[in-house]
């Protein structure tokens, strides 16, 4: 397929972008100056489907090579009339968080629960309802489906609130060394001093 790319001037979107950069610079401890993430607005779902054939589930935004591809707001709102009006802004921050994640992880996106969880936590997406216990997120090391969004943000929230932000940033920085789920769990245990399992997280007994 061939696409025409042109500049998209939007003051509200520019403000969201700049505020997101400031927030993410602060959280990740990165002063991103050169080659910052670019946002590419896609006007309809049809083009998204052409650009992203056979995605693991229906998507309206994604990151590739630090760039964010996002469905245009009017098309988004047409499809989701009952969504919180802040959701579009939250989703931009969510996708931009992935760009920062890639900078720390040497382009590694695994485990998927951490990849999506940190983006959910920072942006607030999928964090409106609480959960009673963790029971599915560990299924998502490589597996990608909508279920990952249910618990992942709350796992990250727990780890940051109980153990501090620096440990989770250190964990992300080690991802370039981890090639398997087993090696990731060993690194997690080394950093957090407890095994990564549902029992420990539900009871938080490191």
ChimeraX attribute file (.defattr): number of C-alpha atoms within 10 A of each C-alpha:
attribute: neighborCount
match mode: 1-to-1
recipient: residues
	/A:1	5
	/A:2	5
	/A:3	7
	/A:4	4
	/A:5	9
	/A:6	8
	/A:7	7
	/A:8	11
	/A:9	8
	/A:10	8
	/A:11	9
	/A:12	9
	/A:13	16
	/A:14	13
	/A:15	11
	/A:16	15
	/A:17	19
	/A:18	11
	/A:19	13
	/A:20	21
	/A:21	21
	/A:22	13
	/A:23	16
	/A:24	22
	/A:25	15
	/A:26	11
	/A:27	15
	/A:28	16
	/A:29	12
	/A:30	14
	/A:31	11
	/A:32	14
	/A:33	6
	/A:34	6
	/A:35	8
	/A:36	13
	/A:37	19
	/A:38	15
	/A:39	19
	/A:40	17
	/A:41	17
	/A:42	19
	/A:43	15
	/A:44	16
	/A:45	18
	/A:46	10
	/A:47	14
	/A:48	20
	/A:49	14
	/A:50	10
	/A:51	15
	/A:52	14
	/A:53	9
	/A:54	9
	/A:55	12
	/A:56	11
	/A:57	9
	/A:58	13
	/A:59	13
	/A:60	17
	/A:61	19
	/A:62	20
	/A:63	18
	/A:64	11
	/A:65	10
	/A:66	22
	/A:67	18
	/A:68	19
	/A:69	20
	/A:70	24
	/A:71	21
	/A:72	17
	/A:73	16
	/A:74	11
	/A:75	14
	/A:76	18
	/A:77	16
	/A:78	9
	/A:79	11
	/A:80	12
	/A:81	9
	/A:82	8
	/A:83	11
	/A:84	10
	/A:85	11
	/A:86	10
	/A:87	17
	/A:88	20
	/A:89	17
	/A:90	21
	/A:91	21
	/A:92	21
	/A:93	25
	/A:94	24
	/A:95	25
	/A:96	26
	/A:97	28
	/A:98	22
	/A:99	24
	/A:100	23
	/A:101	25
	/A:102	21
	/A:103	16
	/A:104	19
	/A:105	21
	/A:106	14
	/A:107	16
	/A:108	20
	/A:109	19
	/A:110	22
	/A:111	23
	/A:112	21
	/A:113	28
	/A:114	24
	/A:115	22
	/A:116	25
	/A:117	27
	/A:118	24
	/A:119	28
	/A:120	27
	/A:121	20
	/A:122	20
	/A:123	24
	/A:124	17
	/A:125	20
	/A:126	20
	/A:127	19
	/A:128	7
	/A:129	7
	/A:130	10
	/A:131	10
	/A:132	7
	/A:133	14
	/A:134	19
	/A:135	13
	/A:136	14
	/A:137	23
	/A:138	20
	/A:139	14
	/A:140	20
	/A:141	18
	/A:142	14
	/A:143	15
	/A:144	17
	/A:145	13
	/A:146	10
	/A:147	14
	/A:148	22
	/A:149	21
	/A:150	20
	/A:151	24
	/A:152	27
	/A:153	26
	/A:154	23
	/A:155	20
	/A:156	22
	/A:157	19
	/A:158	14
	/A:159	16
	/A:160	16
	/A:161	9
	/A:162	10
	/A:163	12
	/A:164	12
	/A:165	15
	/A:166	13
	/A:167	15
	/A:168	19
	/A:169	18
	/A:170	14
	/A:171	19
	/A:172	24
	/A:173	17
	/A:174	17
	/A:175	22
	/A:176	16
	/A:177	13
	/A:178	17
	/A:179	11
	/A:180	13
	/A:181	15
	/A:182	10
	/A:183	13
	/A:184	20
	/A:185	16
	/A:186	16
	/A:187	19
	/A:188	20
	/A:189	14
	/A:190	12
	/A:191	13
	/A:192	16
	/A:193	11
	/A:194	16
	/A:195	17
	/A:196	17
	/A:197	13
	/A:198	15
	/A:199	13
	/A:200	13
	/A:201	18
	/A:202	14
	/A:203	10
	/A:204	12
	/A:205	9
	/A:206	11
